[in-house]
């Protein structure tokens, strides 16, 4: 999907660049480029994904614990 950004006449280049970077980050383009920039062995990919899953689970647990503590107060 091509990314289109319209630049207004009086808009500075820095803000246009920021907007472009934000859109790319939202679409996951940077992550995909980093991911495909080198070959990753299947075993390494599984290991990396397992670590990501654990990290996400820990984040969710912390979030739940914080919510429960707030409810108790």
Buried (B, 14 or more C-beta within 10 A) or exposed (E): EEEEEEEEEEEEEEEBEEBEEEEBEEEEBEEEEEEEEEEEEEEEEEEEEEEEEEEEEEEEEEEEEEEEEEEEE
